[in-house]
Amino acid sequence: MYDIKEIWKARIAKALNELMEEAGLEERVDASQVIAENPPRPEMGDLGFPLFGFAKTLRQGPPQIARKLVEKLQAAEAGSADEEAGGTLI
């Protein structure tokens, strides 16, 4: 059985590494460094990933990092769907 938190931690670590590479940083993030937690209020979603720990390294605020992560994760999902469709979009 898959642990959804671990799957998302790995995806976020990969996206963070891409952001760091784009920023010219040599530091890399391992999935174990990404924290997954339950948000304090249900309307905030099912899972939360605090980004404060990466703000100093990336020299950006957590909201800016979150927006960039969303873009990377959506692009990765679109690429994944394209691969599953045999290289064509349906």
N, C-alpha and C positions, 0 to 999 in steps of 0.2 A: 504494500500500500504506500502511496506517495504522501509525503507531508507537504501540504500546500505552502506552509510558511517557508520551508527549506527551498522549494522550487522558486518562490518569489525572491527570496534572499539571493539566490544564485543569479537570477535575471537582473536584479538591481545592482549586484556587484559587477556584473558584466557591463551594464550601462554606465556605472560610475567609472569603471576603468576606461571606457571610451571617452568620457568627458575629461578625465585626467590626461589621457593621451592627447586629446585635442588641445588642452591647455598647456601642453609641453611639459607635463609633470611626469617624473619617473615612478612616483609612488603608485602602488597597486592595492586594490581592495580585494579581500577574500570574503566569501559569503559569510564566514563566521564573524566578520566585523560589522555586518549589517544586522541591525536590531529589528525584530518583528514584534509588534505588540498589539494588544486589543485597544482600540481607541476608547477614551473615557465616556463618549456618548455614542449610541447606536447610529445616529444620523451622520456621524463622521465616517462610517464605513465599517467593514468587517476586520480589516487589518490596517495597521499604521506602521510606517517605517521612518522614525525620526532621522533627520538629516543634519542635525546640529553638529555632529562629530566630523562632518565632511566640509562644513562651511569655511573653516579656516584654511584648510588645504586648497580648496578650489577658489578661495577668496570671493565667495558669493554667499548670499543669504540662502537659508533653506528654501524659501518660496521659489527663488530663481533656479536652484538646483532641481527642485521638484518638477518645474515646468520642462526643463531640459530632459529630465528622466522620462517624463510622460511621452515626449516626442520620440525619444530613442526606443522606448518600449513599444509604442504604437508602430514605429517603422519596422521593428523586429517582428512584431505580430503580422504585419502586412507581408513581409518577406516570407514568413513561415507559411502563411495561407497560400501565397503564390507557389511555393515549393510543393505543398500538398496537392495543389491543383495541376501538378505536372508542368509548372512553368508558365501557365497561362492563368489569367484572371477570369473568374466566372461571374 
